[in-house]
Amino acid sequence: MSAVQNGGAIRPPVWFRLIAVLALLWNLAGVGAFAMQASMGAETVAALPPAQRDLWFGMPGWAWVAYGLAVAAGTLGAVGLLLRRGWALPAFVVGLATVVVQFTYPFLMTDALSVMGPGMAVLPLAIVVIAVAEVLAARAWRGRGWLH
């Protein structure tokens, strides 16, 4: 189904809202993960496997800030999609940029990949792929007039 012209505004197809809701749910899950990880108590951190515990204790403040900004910007972008606002695109761009910054710590500044194995990269890779998809989709949809 294609977009429909409605009084000068271009209405996106029905699946657009479904994608926007899924993007919001995905990003809210990120907010929840951030809140859970940032509020972990000493006993919880101490119970982690040694490699994870070392990563958690070693994570610099800038990586935590990037993590928080990434989930906030992604969530804001998803809200922008639901509201059909053009500012969804720059929000998703900020989200993608801060995701990349966030992941420089575990993947470029530590030996986490060799210690924990390649399986630890699956979720971060999925996060980056989805963030790229959000940027590309928002850019395309803004170009089609679905975001204003």
Salt bridges, closest charged atoms under 4 A:
none
